[in-house]
Amino acid sequence: MLLDKQKNLERSNLEIVEKLRLCDEKIDRLSNEYQEKFDLIQSKLNEIVETLKSEESSKFVESDNSTVTTAPVDSTQDFQKNEEMTSTSGKNFVLKHTFNNVSSIKNEEDRYSEMEEHFGVPWQIGIRQWDGFLSFYLRNLFRDANEKKWETEVEYELKIVSPNCREKKEERTTKSFKSDDTVSGWGSLKFIEWNNLNKDFVVDDCFCAEIAMKMKKMTGIYKDNLRSFDKTMEEYADVVLVVNDEKFFVSKLYLATHYSYFKTLFLGQFNEAKKTEIKLSGIDADDFQNYLEVLYGEQAINEITVEGILMVADMYDTSFVIQKCETFLQRKSKKTMKKKLQLSSRYNLDALKKQCLGEIKSVADIKSLIPGDIHDLDPSIMAEFLLKALSVHDSN
């Protein structure tokens, strides 16, 4: 009897040892598999970084005879140009789209990019084959439900790029889109001859179109003001903040008590602390109005105002306002997941980013979130996409 128990015990021990051995083998196998996957992710990220480095080290310039030459980047000129572009407003962005099946475009046929919304206004790239030329234009798709007057003044630059980095662009142009315009698009009627487009820019029946934009002025786009900061508030104010020649009469004490940026501005050792009128640059007056309303407790955040408020709050490091914008985007906003992910990356909205990534269920979802130019994707989000893709693949 005792001998049988001993044999059973030995058999059980052998089974346990065998199971442990199998577990060790499985762990090693899984470890190797995931190491390979992470190595793949790292390799992809390294490729992106190297590509970005090479793009920063040189730029392509088209000469008069349509040949493409390479010139070193003058960082000083770029800085000065960027300073000039942001002197009145920080609303800069780039529309990008790859047009496919170029050979199938008929004369007088229009093709459009997908709509992109920036600062509450939807935009679109349009092209057309027109009498042997490529027509290239920018479309403003804003429509006001209340039919009130509105206007957006933008500075833009049209550019086409081939997959081998050849490019052609036009000088920056300023245009005002208005509510009573009879057409929604403006651009170049004869941007390039169609034959030259096909010869120099079309590869695998496609080419990339880009429009770099700066929104200089917006009127009638936003909601009506919820609180006044104009001259009627002068008797209650002890400082005037000036944005694009518009004056905001506010209380130093209120702003300095609640928000560290204004505490430093008004009570610190800077020259501004002694002034009764301070000029603020790099922002839009309407965005600053909405931002102040949030600071003063108004419900100023909506689908159209949220991006502008975020931009100002980020510039002035106002975490309270940033948090309110993030909460709105998480709970109430109807913006696309692609737009939310873009904002989460630009303004470090980790909770929103986590929510967006959590909603990815398929490879198709990932593809829908990838921008027209893969290099515009934040490397951390690229890594998350790769992990998600691997997870989806494993589950299938």
C-alpha positions in Angstrom: 0.0 0.0 0.0 2.8 2.4 1.0 4.7 1.4 -2.1 1.7 2.2 -4.4 1.4 5.7 -2.8 5.0 6.3 -3.3 4.8 5.3 -7.0 1.7 7.6 -7.5 3.6 10.4 -5.8 6.6 9.9 -8.1 4.3 9.8 -11.1 2.6 13.1 -10.1 6.0 14.7 -9.6 7.1 13.6 -13.0 3.9 15.0 -14.5 4.4 18.3 -12.7 8.0 18.5 -14.0 6.9 17.8 -17.5 4.2 20.5 -17.4 6.7 23.0 -16.0 9.1 22.1 -18.9 6.3 22.6 -21.4 5.4 25.9 -19.8 9.0 27.0 -20.0 9.2 26.1 -23.7 5.9 28.0 -24.4 7.1 31.1 -22.5 10.4 31.0 -24.5 8.5 30.6 -27.7 6.2 33.5 -26.9 9.1 35.6 -25.7 10.9 35.1 -29.0 7.7 35.8 -31.0 7.1 39.1 -29.2 10.7 40.0 -29.4 10.5 39.7 -33.2 7.4 41.8 -33.2 9.0 44.5 -31.1 12.1 44.4 -33.3 9.8 44.9 -36.3 8.2 47.9 -34.6 11.6 49.4 -33.7 12.8 48.9 -37.3 9.7 50.7 -38.7 10.2 53.6 -36.3 13.8 53.8 -37.2 12.9 54.0 -40.9 10.5 56.8 -40.2 13.1 58.7 -38.1 15.8 58.3 -40.9 13.3 59.5 -43.5 12.5 62.6 -41.5 16.2 63.3 -41.0 16.9 63.1 -44.7 14.0 65.4 -45.4 15.2 68.0 -42.9 18.7 67.9 -44.3 17.8 69.0 -47.8 15.0 70.6 -49.8 14.0 70.4 -53.4 13.8 73.6 -55.6 12.4 73.7 -59.1 14.5 75.8 -61.4 13.3 77.7 -64.5 14.1 74.9 -66.9 11.9 72.5 -64.7 14.8 70.4 -63.5 15.0 69.6 -59.8 18.1 70.5 -57.8 19.0 69.9 -54.2 20.0 72.8 -51.9 20.9 72.8 -48.2 18.3 74.1 -45.8 18.9 77.6 -44.5 17.5 77.2 -41.0 17.7 80.9 -40.3 15.5 81.7 -43.4 13.0 79.0 -42.3 12.8 80.4 -38.8 12.3 83.9 -40.1 9.6 82.6 -42.5 7.9 80.8 -39.7 8.0 83.8 -37.5 6.4 85.9 -40.2 3.7 83.3 -40.7 2.8 83.2 -37.0 3.0 86.9 -36.3 -0.8 87.4 -36.2 -2.2 83.9 -35.7 -1.0 80.3 -35.0 -3.6 78.7 -37.2 -1.3 76.9 -39.6 -2.0 73.5 -41.2 -1.4 71.5 -44.3 -3.9 69.7 -46.5 -2.5 66.7 -48.2 -4.0 64.1 -50.6 -2.8 61.5 -53.1 -4.9 61.5 -56.2 -5.0 58.0 -57.8 -6.1 56.8 -61.2 -4.9 60.0 -62.9 -5.1 58.5 -66.3 -8.9 58.1 -65.9 -9.5 61.8 -65.2 -11.5 63.2 -68.2 -11.4 66.8 -69.5 -13.4 69.1 -67.2 -13.8 66.4 -64.6 -13.3 67.4 -60.9 -11.7 65.2 -58.3 -11.6 66.0 -54.5 -9.7 65.0 -51.4 -11.6 64.0 -48.3 -12.9 66.8 -46.3 -10.7 68.0 -43.4 -12.0 70.3 -40.6 -9.6 72.8 -39.0 -10.6 75.4 -36.5 -14.3 74.7 -37.1 -14.1 75.1 -40.9 -14.2 72.2 -43.4 -11.7 72.3 -46.2 -11.0 70.3 -49.3 -8.4 70.0 -52.2 -9.9 70.1 -55.7 -8.3 69.3 -59.0 -9.6 69.3 -62.6 -8.2 68.5 -66.0 -9.1 71.6 -68.0 -8.1 72.1 -71.7 -4.7 70.5 -71.4 -3.9 71.9 -67.9 -4.2 70.8 -64.3 -6.5 73.2 -62.4 -5.7 73.1 -58.7 -7.8 74.8 -56.1 -8.8 75.1 -52.4 -12.4 74.6 -51.4 -14.1 76.1 -48.3 -17.1 74.0 -47.4 -18.4 76.0 -44.4 -22.1 76.5 -44.2 -23.9 78.3 -41.4 -27.2 76.9 -40.3 -28.4 80.4 -39.3 -27.4 81.9 -42.6 -25.5 84.7 -41.0 -22.7 86.5 -42.7 -19.2 85.0 -42.3 -15.7 85.4 -43.8 -12.5 83.5 -43.6 -9.3 85.1 -44.8 -6.5 82.6 -45.6 -3.0 82.6 -46.9 -2.2 79.5 -48.9 0.4 77.9 -51.1 -0.4 75.2 -53.7 2.1 72.4 -54.3 2.3 69.1 -56.1 4.8 66.4 -55.2 5.9 63.3 -57.0 6.8 60.1 -55.1 10.4 60.7 -56.0 10.2 64.1 -54.2 10.0 66.4 -57.3 7.8 69.3 -56.5 6.2 72.4 -58.1 4.6 75.2 -56.2 3.1 78.6 -56.6 3.8 81.7 -54.5 1.6 82.2 -51.4 -1.7 83.8 -52.1 -4.2 85.5 -49.8 -7.9 85.0 -50.4 -11.1 85.7 -48.5 -13.9 83.2 -48.6 -17.3 84.8 -47.9 -20.8 83.6 -47.2 -22.1 85.3 -50.3 -19.5 83.9 -52.7 -21.0 82.2 -55.7 -18.2 79.7 -55.8 -16.6 77.7 -53.0 -13.1 77.2 -54.5 -10.2 79.4 -55.5 -6.7 78.5 -56.8 -4.8 78.2 -60.1 -6.7 77.6 -63.3 -3.5 76.6 -65.2 -1.2 75.2 -62.5 0.8 72.9 -64.9 0.3 71.5 -68.3 -1.4 68.1 -68.1 1.4 66.4 -70.2 4.1 67.8 -67.9 2.1 66.6 -64.9 2.1 63.1 -66.3 5.8 63.2 -67.4 7.3 64.7 -64.2 4.9 64.1 -61.3 2.7 61.1 -61.9 4.2 57.7 -60.8 2.1 54.5 -60.7 -0.8 56.7 -61.9 -0.8 58.9 -58.9 0.6 62.2 -57.5 0.3 64.1 -54.2 -1.2 67.5 -53.8 -0.6 69.8 -50.8 -2.0 73.1 -49.7 -0.1 74.8 -46.8 -2.5 77.2 -45.1 -2.6 80.0 -42.5 -6.0 81.3 -41.3 -5.5 85.0 -40.9 -9.0 86.1 -40.0 -12.3 84.6 -39.1 -15.5 86.5 -38.7 -19.1 85.2 -38.2 -17.8 81.7 -37.8 -18.0 81.4 -34.1 -20.9 81.7 -31.7 -22.1 85.0 -30.3 -20.0 86.2 -27.3 -21.2 85.0 -23.9 -19.4 87.6 -21.9 -18.1 91.1 -22.7 -14.5 92.2 -22.3 -14.8 95.4 -24.3 -14.7 99.0 -23.1 -17.9 98.6 -21.2 -15.9 96.6 -18.6 -13.2 99.3 -18.2 -14.3 100.4 -14.8 -13.9 96.8 -13.5 -10.5 96.2 -15.1 -6.9 97.1 -14.3 -5.2 95.8 -17.4 -5.9 95.7 -21.1 -4.8 92.8 -23.2 -4.6 93.6 -26.9 -4.9 90.9 -29.6 -4.8 91.9 -33.3 -5.8 95.5 -32.3 -8.9 94.2 -30.3 -8.8 95.2 -26.6 -9.8 93.0 -23.7 -10.4 94.7 -20.4 -9.7 92.2 -17.6 -8.8 91.9 -13.9 -5.1 91.2 -13.1 -6.0 89.8 -9.7 -8.6 87.3 -11.0 -6.4 85.9 -13.7 -3.2 85.9 -11.6 -4.9 84.2 -8.7 -6.2 81.3 -10.8 -3.7 80.8 -13.6 0.1 80.6 -13.2 0.9 82.1 -16.7 -0.9 85.3 -15.9 0.5 85.4 -12.4 4.0 85.4 -13.9 2.9 88.0 -16.6 1.3 90.4 -14.2 3.2 89.9 -10.9 6.6 88.7 -12.1 9.8 90.6 -12.8 8.9 91.3 -16.4 8.3 94.8 -17.9 4.7 93.8 -18.7 4.0 93.6 -14.9 4.2 97.4 -14.8 2.1 98.1 -17.9 -1.6 98.8 -18.0 -1.8 97.6 -21.7 -0.1 94.4 -22.9 0.0 93.2 -26.5 -0.4 89.4 -27.1 0.8 87.9 -30.4 0.5 84.6 -32.2 -3.3 84.2 -31.5 -6.6 85.2 -32.9 -8.9 87.6 -31.1 -12.0 85.4 -31.4 -10.1 82.4 -30.0 -8.8 84.6 -27.1 -12.4 85.8 -26.5 -13.6 82.2 -26.2 -10.6 81.3 -24.1 -11.3 84.1 -21.6 -14.9 83.0 -21.4 -13.8 79.6 -20.3 -11.5 81.1 -17.7 -14.4 83.1 -16.4 -16.7 80.0 -16.2 -18.7 80.3 -19.3 -19.7 77.3 -21.5 -17.8 78.5 -24.5 -16.5 75.1 -25.8 -18.3 73.6 -28.8 -17.4 71.8 -32.0 -16.3 75.0 -33.8 -14.4 76.7 -30.9 -12.7 73.8 -29.2 -9.6 73.7 -31.4 -8.9 77.4 -31.2 -9.4 77.4 -27.4 -7.0 74.4 -27.2 -4.4 76.3 -29.2 -4.5 79.4 -26.9 -4.7 77.3 -23.7 -1.6 75.3 -24.8 0.3 78.5 -25.6 -0.5 79.9 -22.2 -0.1 76.5 -20.4 -3.6 76.7 -18.9 -4.2 73.1 -17.8 -7.6 73.8 -16.5 -8.9 74.9 -19.9 -7.0 72.1 -21.7 -8.7 69.6 -19.4 -12.2 71.0 -20.2 -11.5 70.8 -23.9 -10.3 67.2 -23.6 -13.4 66.3 -21.6 -15.6 67.9 -24.3 -13.8 65.9 -27.0 -14.2 62.7 -25.1 -17.9 63.0 -24.1 -19.7 65.4 -26.4 -17.8 66.0 -29.6 -18.9 64.5 -32.9 -15.6 65.0 -34.6 -14.1 62.1 -36.4 -11.7 59.8 -34.6 -9.0 60.8 -37.0 -9.4 64.5 -36.0 -9.6 63.6 -32.3 -6.4 61.6 -32.6 -4.7 64.5 -34.4 -5.7 66.9 -31.6 -4.7 64.4 -28.9 -1.2 64.2 -30.4 -0.7 67.9 -31.0 -1.8 68.9 -27.5 -0.7 65.9 -25.5 -4.3 64.8 -24.5 -3.4 61.4 -23.2 -6.9 60.4 -22.0 -8.4 61.3 -25.4 -5.6 59.4 -27.2 -6.2 56.3 -25.1 -9.9 56.5 -25.8 -9.4 56.8 -29.6 -6.9 53.9 -29.6 -9.3 51.8 -27.6 -11.9 52.1 -30.3 -9.7 50.5 -32.9 -11.1 47.1 -33.7 -9.7 46.2 -37.1 -7.0 46.9 -39.6 -9.5 49.0 -41.6 -9.9 51.2 -38.5 -6.2 51.8 -38.5 -6.1 52.6 -42.2 -8.8 55.2 -41.8 -6.8 57.0 -39.2 -3.5 57.2 -41.1 -2.9 60.7 -42.6 -2.2 61.3 -46.3 1.5 61.6 -45.5 2.7 58.9 -43.1 5.4 61.2 -41.8 2.8 63.4 -40.3 1.9 60.6 -37.9 3.3 60.9 -34.4 5.9 58.1 -33.8 4.2 57.1 -30.6 0.9 56.7 -32.3 2.6 54.8 -35.1 3.9 52.3 -32.5 0.4 52.0 -31.1 -1.0 51.3 -34.5 1.6 48.6 -35.2 0.8 47.0 -31.8 -2.9 47.1 -32.6 -2.3 45.6 -36.0 -0.3 42.8 -34.5 -3.0 42.2 -31.8 -5.8 42.1 -34.4 -3.7 39.7 -36.5 -3.1 37.4 -33.5 -6.7 37.4 -32.6 -7.6 36.2 -36.1 
